[in-house]
Amino acid sequence: MKTSIDFFYEKFLTYLLLFGMVFCSEGLYASSTGQLMVQSDSTGFVLYKGKVMDHKNGNPLAFASIMLKGSNISTITNSEGSFSIKIPLNLLDGNLIVTFLGYRNKVSPISSLDPESSILKLDELTVMLPEISVVFSDATSLILAVLEKKKDNYQNNSASMTAFYRETIKKRKTYVSLLEAVVNVNRSPYTSTREDVASLYKARKSTDYQKLDTLIFKLMGGPYNTLHADVMKYTDDIFDKSMMNSYEFSFDQATRIDDRLIYVVDFKPLSYISEPMYYGKLYIDSENLTMISAVYSLNLDNRDAVSAIFIKKRPLNAKVYPTKFNVRADYLQKDGRWYLGYSRVELDIHIDWKRKLFNTNYGSVMEMAVTDWTFPEEGEKLSIPKERLRPSTVISDEAEGFADPAFWGDYNVIEPEKSIESAIKKIQKQLKKQH
């Protein structure tokens, strides 16, 4: 008879197979850090670059949300607080809204911004936070209430979603692969058990890096990895009903987004559980019981079990195991419903070579930012794309190189920690050295 742990582990395996790594002896392939895209309705746009930071101490605010009011045009800051956003010419009289947990929203007229170096400073909220409601003095009951209200708070019909997807892989501290793509996703309602269907619309990637190493590193799953980061859509991946009793939930210090009280719930597996499970923080809007953000990681203490999940093939002369697996999902509100807005997956791999002095470390990031939604008319069904991506797809094998610059020009991107151009130049220099 299966225990609750057995049932969870099956769910867990189904989820993480999407993140499978393929290692074998030949050249090296990989992929690139996140960026968000929006296609404008105009043929012209103005590019604004800048930084979001704390008004008092000047610290950068990573993953702050920036949205053009009244539109789906949005972006998100990188880990250094930097952003770039392209605004169509016909919307230059609009306002940007910057949102970040624990800070007051900032509204900035576009006309007041410097296109080359806009500095947006947010004020930290210092108001006293009320005590947690007696109704939800038990953090577990709060999470159960959030899951129960999913049908009321989140996308309740099928939608066609446009998103920007990006992968990066670093070898030690150097980027060795970059890929970015526009994907179309048929999303089923949040209460449905149907899987989302993704298709590749446009893609570009860095070129031949086979001379860089004697190892192929491929990421499987592409955008499906970032789609499954959506805790509210794929709840059973983490919080299957039979597994709720295997987690410990507790309240952390509450915070605010502007004038909204946000509960912060910590979760972790019970101490006696040895199987790999998640731990992290969930951010809950106190008024409508909506999860607005989830930040969580995988416990990697059981190295053999984790390696069995992630690694599909490995060299015979090496041990390969993950050293980091972090996930983030942020939600956006539109017309009274909440949707996945941004998701990020970080996966680091360590390769311990036999009979070699030095080991190898790879760091990969998969990010997706949703930029537009369209909904079918009543009674109409979304068409299934012929060239649909499958969960086993290696998206870097599908991309056709850096092409069609006119197409990419109208898209907003999340600034990487370093520009694509500088990363490629470094790779090219390395290639020249080895010739």
HELIX and SHEET records of a PDB file:
HELIX    1   1 SER A    4  LEU A   16  1                                  13    
HELIX    2   2 LEU A   17  PHE A   19  5                                   3    
HELIX    3   3 LEU A   89  LEU A   91  5                                   3    
HELIX    4   4 ILE A  110  SER A  112  5                                   3    
HELIX    5   5 VAL A  134  PHE A  136  5                                   3    
HELIX    6   6 ALA A  139  GLU A  148  1                                  10    
HELIX    7   7 LYS A  150  ASN A  153  1                                   4    
HELIX    8   8 GLN A  210  LEU A  212  5                                   3    
HELIX    9   9 PRO A  223  LEU A  227  1                                   5    
HELIX   10  10 ASP A  236  PHE A  239  1                                   4    
HELIX   11  11 LYS A  241  SER A  246  5                                   6    
HELIX   12  12 ARG A  303  PHE A  310  1                                   8    
HELIX   13  13 ILE A  395  GLU A  398  1                                   4    
HELIX   14  14 PRO A  405  TRP A  408  1                                   4    
HELIX   15  15 ILE A  420  GLN A  434  1                                  15    
SHEET    1   A 3 ILE A 216  LEU A 219  0                                        
SHEET    2   A 3 MET A  21  CYS A  24 -1                                        
SHEET    3   A 3 ILE A 311  LYS A 313  1                                        
SHEET    1   B 3 SER A  82  PRO A  88  0                                        
SHEET    2   B 3 PHE A  45  ASP A  54 -1                                        
SHEET    3   B 3 SER A 118  LEU A 122  1                                        
SHEET    1   C 4 SER A  74  ILE A  76  0                                        
SHEET    2   C 4 SER A  65  LEU A  68 -1                                        
SHEET    3   C 4 ASN A  95  THR A  99 -1                                        
SHEET    4   C 4 LYS A 106  PRO A 109 -1                                        
SHEET    1   D10 VAL A 197  LYS A 205  0                                        
SHEET    2   D10 THR A 174  ARG A 187 -1                                        
SHEET    3   D10 ALA A 159  LYS A 171 -1                                        
SHEET    4   D10 THR A 360  THR A 374 -1                                        
SHEET    5   D10 ARG A 337  TRP A 353 -1                                        
SHEET    6   D10 ALA A 318  LYS A 334 -1                                        
SHEET    7   D10 THR A 290  LEU A 298 -1                                        
SHEET    8   D10 TYR A 278  ASP A 285 -1                                        
SHEET    9   D10 ARG A 260  PRO A 269 -1                                        
SHEET   10   D10 TYR A 247  PHE A 251 -1                                        
SHEET    1   E10 VAL A 197  LYS A 205  0                                        
SHEET    2   E10 THR A 174  ARG A 187 -1                                        
SHEET    3   E10 ALA A 159  LYS A 171 -1                                        
SHEET    4   E10 THR A 360  THR A 374 -1                                        
SHEET    5   E10 ARG A 337  TRP A 353 -1                                        
SHEET    6   E10 ALA A 318  LYS A 334 -1                                        
SHEET    7   E10 THR A 290  LEU A 298 -1                                        
SHEET    8   E10 TYR A 278  ASP A 285 -1                                        
SHEET    9   E10 ARG A 260  PRO A 269 -1                                        
SHEET   10   E10 THR A 255  ILE A 257 -1                                        
END                                                                             
